[in-house]
Amino acid sequence: MKVILTSGKRKKAIARAAVKAGKGIVKINNKLLDFYEPKLYRLKLREPLIIAGDISNKVDISLNVIGGGVSSQTDACRLAIAKGLVEFSKDDKLKEEFLNYDRGLLVADVRRKESAKPNRHGQARSKVQKSYR
């Protein structure tokens, strides 16, 4: 039985996915996808599974995600799921469908938080307030 390992990143969140032949079970940090909260992010995680259609019912996906916030973790997970499904199926048509639907499913978003600068009150671009009156 082949197991495909993929990863996805978004900001500080890193998701690692193991895709193997199975019955369509998806677990995130040992919790079933049906119990993932909030619901909006659960629906976002289902997108690559819905697009893949029949293939997603033939594989079990186990995800381990750390770091970042809920939204970043969700984006990292869907990236890992989509990459895993494409690699498992070896289907160029599926890859094209993912790219046409949302390029973020297969291509990582490289934007990161800008680092804070010294003497600027914590934020990266904040300026000291001044008055000319």
Buried (B, 14 or more C-beta within 10 A) or exposed (E): EEEBEBBBBBBBBBBBBBBBEBEBEBBBEEEEBEEBEEEEBBEBBBBBBEBBEEBBEBBBBBBBBEBBEEBBBBBBBBBBBBBBBBBBBEBEEBBEBBBEBBEBBBEBBEEEEEEEEEEEEEEEEEEEEEEEE
